[in-house]
Amino acid sequence: MEKPCLVIMAAGMGSRYGGLKQIDPVDPEGHIVMDFSIYDAGEAGFEKVVFIIKKELEDAFRTAIGFRVEQKMEVSYVYQEPTDLPGSFKVPEERTKPWGTAHALLAARHIIRGPFTAINADDYYGKQAFRDMFRFLTENEDDRQYSYAMSGYALINTLTENGSVSRGICRTDANGYLQDITERTRIEKKDGHPSYSPDDGRTWIQVPDETPVSMNMWGFGKSFLHEAGMRFTAFLRQNLPSNPMKCEYYIPTVVDELLKEGKATVKVMKTNDKWYGITYKEDKPAVQAAIARMKAGGLYPGEF
């Protein structure tokens, strides 16, 4: 069985943040959020990392993190190209938006040979999630059904004080397997608890604090890339005519289809770690403070 690798989706520019947040340092030593994910992944057993980036940003990535990581792990770069479309499909004129997270993973379809964990570049996931995911991927293989996994975070642990966030609200069965994900695009903390608005802020619906949500940390077999590739054509045929400028092909879209068809199971591995991320510029001081606390507590060395 091929050893699991780490795949980091880092091709997106942070429009709300106002810059390339993936390579913005969060400590005095110049580490970025990805450094901590890669450090935790290495402790868990991962030995290879694949960066999914924009080709024009490769030099910046190598300088910001790639050269450091190459000293400890096998590193590969792949490029999420807007023109990487099936058949005769073409990028609509004036479209600049990327094609989404499932399309990002397809950029790595030619070099991923076995199971993998996919994460966002600008999210801090914590040590437990990487340990659990590596263990799952080394103990489970695709059989008649695909055996996938997802790290589930308590919703209250994933909110920012500086605005709204989008989260995939998960519903699980009694054994902890994913039944479905509902994307909520405006979630904020109201009176100390998470609430979402289905109508642009006119009304708010409270959600229990411990509700599991997806932060885009997934464990897949190579089968996922095959399925995502096969389904991309149908997605484009359905969505390009009605939403040519903004439609995106997301990982949960593929997962949800596979669940409904009975082709996959997804184990939701709950973690008690707090998520940290830089969604807005104002989030950075909180992330810096959290990193400083963890380093002071011995979770991370000063230099690594």
URSULVEN-V936464 format. One record per backbone hydrogen bond with DSSP energy under -0.5 kcal/mol. NH is the residue of the N-H (numbers start at 1). CO is the residue of the C=O. If there is no record, write none. Layout:
BEGIN
<<NH | CO> <NH | CO>>
END
This chain:
BEGIN
<<5 | 115> <6 | 48> <7 | 117> <8 | 50> <9 | 7> <9 | 119> <10 | 8> <10 | 52> <14 | 19> <15 | 13> <18 | 14> <19 | 14> <21 | 19> <23 | 20> <24 | 21> <25 | 23> <26 | 31> <27 | 31> <30 | 27> <35 | 32> <36 | 32> <36 | 33> <37 | 33> <38 | 34> <39 | 35> <40 | 36> <41 | 37> <42 | 38> <43 | 39> <44 | 40> <45 | 41> <45 | 42> <46 | 41> <47 | 4> <49 | 74> <50 | 6> <51 | 49> <51 | 76> <52 | 8> <52 | 50> <53 | 51> <53 | 78> <57 | 54> <58 | 55> <61 | 57> <62 | 58> <63 | 59> <64 | 60> <65 | 61> <66 | 61> <67 | 62> <69 | 65> <70 | 66> <71 | 68> <72 | 69> <73 | 69> <74 | 47> <76 | 49> <78 | 51> <80 | 53> <81 | 79> <84 | 81> <85 | 83> <89 | 86> <95 | 92> <102 | 249> <103 | 249> <104 | 100> <105 | 101> <106 | 102> <107 | 103> <107 | 104> <108 | 105> <109 | 106> <111 | 108> <112 | 108> <113 | 111> <116 | 220> <117 | 5> <118 | 218> <119 | 7> <121 | 9> <123 | 120> <124 | 276> <125 | 123> <130 | 126> <131 | 127> <132 | 128> <133 | 129> <134 | 130> <135 | 131> <136 | 132> <137 | 133> <138 | 134> <139 | 135> <139 | 136> <140 | 136> <143 | 145> <146 | 263> <148 | 146> <148 | 265> <149 | 219> <150 | 267> <151 | 217> <152 | 150> <152 | 269> <153 | 151> <153 | 213> <154 | 271> <155 | 211> <156 | 209> <157 | 154> <158 | 155> <159 | 156> <165 | 187> <167 | 184> <168 | 214> <169 | 167> <169 | 182> <170 | 212> <171 | 180> <173 | 177> <176 | 173> <178 | 266> <179 | 171> <180 | 171> <182 | 169> <183 | 181> <184 | 167> <185 | 183> <187 | 165> <188 | 195> <190 | 188> <190 | 193> <193 | 190> <195 | 188> <196 | 205> <197 | 186> <198 | 196> <202 | 199> <205 | 196> <206 | 204> <207 | 194> <211 | 208> <213 | 153> <214 | 168> <215 | 151> <218 | 118> <218 | 216> <219 | 149> <220 | 116> <224 | 221> <225 | 222> <226 | 222> <227 | 223> <228 | 224> <229 | 225> <230 | 226> <231 | 227> <232 | 228> <232 | 229> <233 | 229> <235 | 231> <236 | 232> <237 | 233> <238 | 234> <239 | 235> <240 | 236> <243 | 239> <247 | 243> <249 | 99> <250 | 248> <253 | 250> <254 | 250> <254 | 251> <255 | 251> <256 | 252> <257 | 253> <258 | 254> <259 | 255> <260 | 256> <261 | 257> <262 | 259> <263 | 258> <264 | 258> <265 | 146> <267 | 148> <268 | 176> <268 | 266> <269 | 150> <269 | 267> <270 | 268> <271 | 152> <275 | 157> <276 | 124> <278 | 122> <279 | 277> <283 | 280> <284 | 281> <287 | 283> <288 | 284> <289 | 285> <290 | 286> <291 | 287> <292 | 288> <293 | 289> <294 | 290> <295 | 291> <296 | 292> <297 | 293> <298 | 295> <299 | 294> <300 | 294>>
END
